[in-house]
């Protein structure tokens, strides 16, 4: 089945416009982050105050878009005459745009707002916790963008397969990996290696390439689900 660029672009625009729930969730999360920041600044004299950076709350946007688009819009688009393969290709640029937009906003907040309040109260900023900022804001933008794209691709694929037996099997496998790999040293080392490659690698290029590679594999698997998903 051939893809149609016009249809793909149309589906992508519809997905962006119809993601109002994800925008609302991100907006509420951002408002809560700002409220928490103001409270922590107000009680700055209290020792041990620790809070999340405002930038962290934006991460929910690509994640919820990747859940809500396949869950709510797939059947609607198919009923309107959309093609399954076009839907597959249309979602990826939407998630990429959301992931890198959030990463850009997070970097800007990190080098402006967080820099001004850092040291006045304890703030956990994932751009710093993951070590992305040590490579500079430009590298951090691509690193977090690639990581958020991976998360979105994973959420997208898992959402698509939840109505099938292999969706439940995938959920069970993820739980088993976390439960079994964590207490056993060799398996824990393998899990740690994976997270090092996609998050904590000393090389920004290696981390970005690793994230994009895994994201491509995970998202590619969703084509199988798209072709078999009930409308």
C-alpha positions in Angstrom: 0.0 0.0 0.0 1.5 3.3 -1.1 1.6 6.3 1.2 0.1 9.6 0.2 2.1 12.7 1.4 -1.0 14.9 1.2 -3.0 12.5 3.4 -0.1 12.1 5.8 0.2 15.9 6.2 -3.6 16.2 6.6 -3.7 13.5 9.3 -0.7 15.1 11.1 -2.5 18.5 11.2 -5.7 16.9 12.5 -3.8 15.1 15.2 -2.2 18.3 16.3 -5.5 20.2 16.3 -7.4 17.4 18.1 -4.8 16.9 20.9 -6.6 19.5 23.1 -6.8 17.0 26.1 -3.0 16.6 26.0 -2.6 20.4 25.8 -4.9 20.8 28.8 -3.0 18.2 30.8 0.3 19.8 30.0 -1.1 23.3 30.8 -2.4 22.2 34.2 0.8 20.4 35.0 2.7 23.6 34.1 0.5 25.7 36.2 1.0 23.3 39.2 4.8 23.5 38.5 4.7 27.3 38.7 2.6 27.2 41.9 5.0 24.8 43.5 7.9 27.1 42.4 6.3 30.1 44.1 5.6 28.2 47.3 9.2 27.0 47.5 10.6 30.4 46.9 8.2 31.8 49.6 9.5 29.3 52.1 13.1 29.4 51.0 14.4 29.8 54.5 13.2 26.3 55.4 16.1 23.7 55.0 15.6 20.6 52.9 13.0 22.1 50.5 13.1 20.1 47.3 10.9 20.5 44.3 10.7 19.8 40.6 11.8 22.3 38.0 8.9 23.9 36.0 10.5 22.4 32.9 9.9 18.9 34.1 6.1 19.3 34.0 6.2 19.9 30.2 7.3 16.3 29.6 3.7 15.1 29.9 2.8 16.7 26.6 4.4 14.3 24.0 3.7 11.3 26.3 -0.1 12.0 26.5 -0.3 12.9 22.8 1.2 9.5 22.0 -1.4 7.8 24.2 -4.5 9.9 23.1 -3.9 10.0 19.4 -3.9 6.3 18.7 -6.5 5.7 21.4 -9.0 8.3 20.3 -8.2 9.3 16.7 -7.3 6.1 14.9 -10.8 4.8 14.6 -12.1 8.3 13.7 -9.6 8.7 10.9 -10.2 5.2 9.5 -14.0 5.8 9.5 -13.4 9.0 7.5 -11.5 7.1 4.8 -8.0 7.3 6.1 -5.4 4.7 5.3 -3.7 2.7 8.0 -0.2 3.2 6.6 -0.8 7.0 6.3 -1.8 7.1 9.9 1.5 5.2 10.8 3.6 7.9 9.0 1.5 10.8 10.2 2.0 10.2 13.9 5.8 10.2 13.9 6.3 13.9 12.9 3.6 15.0 15.4 5.5 13.2 18.3 8.8 14.6 17.0 7.5 18.1 16.9 6.0 17.8 20.4 9.2 16.2 21.8 11.6 18.8 20.5 9.3 21.7 21.3 9.2 20.6 24.9 12.9 20.0 24.9 13.5 23.5 23.6 11.2 25.1 26.2 12.9 23.0 28.9 16.3 24.2 27.9 15.2 27.8 27.8 13.6 27.5 31.3 16.7 25.7 32.6 19.1 28.4 31.5 16.8 31.3 32.6 14.3 30.6 35.3 16.1 27.7 37.0 19.5 29.5 36.9 18.0 32.4 38.8 16.4 30.3 41.5 19.0 27.6 41.7 20.7 27.7 45.1 17.7 29.4 46.7 15.8 26.2 47.0 16.3 22.6 45.9 15.1 21.9 42.4 15.3 18.7 40.4 15.7 19.5 36.8 15.8 16.4 34.5 17.9 18.2 31.9 20.5 18.5 34.7 19.8 15.2 36.5 20.3 13.2 33.2 23.5 15.1 32.6 22.4 16.7 29.4 23.3 20.3 30.3 26.9 19.4 30.9 27.3 19.2 27.1 25.7 22.7 26.7 22.2 23.8 25.9 22.3 22.9 22.2 23.3 19.3 22.8 20.8 19.1 25.7 18.1 20.2 23.3 18.8 17.3 21.0 19.4 14.8 23.8 16.2 15.4 25.6 14.3 15.7 22.3 15.6 12.3 21.3 14.7 10.8 24.7 11.2 12.2 24.7 10.7 11.0 21.1 11.6 7.5 22.3 9.1 7.7 25.2 6.4 8.9 22.8 7.1 6.1 20.4 6.9 3.5 23.2 3.6 5.0 24.5 2.2 5.0 21.0 3.0 1.4 20.2 1.9 0.1 23.6 -1.4 2.0 23.3 -2.1 0.5 19.9 -1.7 -3.1 21.1 -3.6 -2.9 24.3 -6.7 -4.5 22.7 -4.8 -7.6 21.6 -3.3 -10.5 23.5 0.2 -9.4 22.6 -0.5 -6.1 24.2 -1.1 -7.8 27.6 2.0 -9.9 26.9 4.1 -6.8 26.3 2.8 -5.3 29.6 3.7 -8.5 31.4 7.1 -8.6 29.8 7.9 -5.0 30.9 6.8 -5.8 34.4 8.9 -9.0 34.4 12.0 -7.2 33.1 11.8 -4.6 35.9 11.0 -7.2 38.5 13.5 -9.9 37.5 16.3 -7.8 36.1 16.6 -5.5 39.1 17.5 -8.0 41.9 19.8 -10.2 39.7 23.2 -8.6 39.3 24.1 -9.6 35.7 20.6 -8.7 34.5 20.7 -5.5 36.5 23.9 -4.6 34.7 22.3 -5.2 31.4 19.4 -3.0 32.3 21.8 -0.3 33.6 23.7 -0.5 30.3 20.5 0.1 28.4 19.6 3.2 30.5 23.2 4.4 30.2 22.9 4.2 26.4 19.6 6.1 26.1 20.1 8.6 29.0 23.3 8.7 30.9 26.0 8.1 28.2 29.0 10.3 28.5 28.9 11.0 24.7 25.9 13.2 23.7 26.1 11.8 20.1 26.0 8.2 21.3 23.0 9.0 23.6 21.1 10.7 20.8 21.8 8.0 18.2 20.9 5.3 20.7 17.6 7.0 21.5 16.7 7.5 17.9 17.6 3.9 17.0 15.5 2.4 19.8 12.7 4.8 19.0 12.7 3.7 15.3 12.6 0.0 16.3 9.7 0.6 18.8 7.8 2.8 16.4 8.4 0.4 13.5 6.7 -2.3 15.5 3.6 -0.2 15.7 3.0 -0.8 11.9 2.2 -4.4 12.7 -0.4 -3.2 15.3 -1.8 -0.5 13.0 -2.5 -3.1 10.3 -4.4 -5.4 12.7 -6.1 -2.9 15.0 -9.9 -3.0 15.0 -11.7 0.1 13.9 
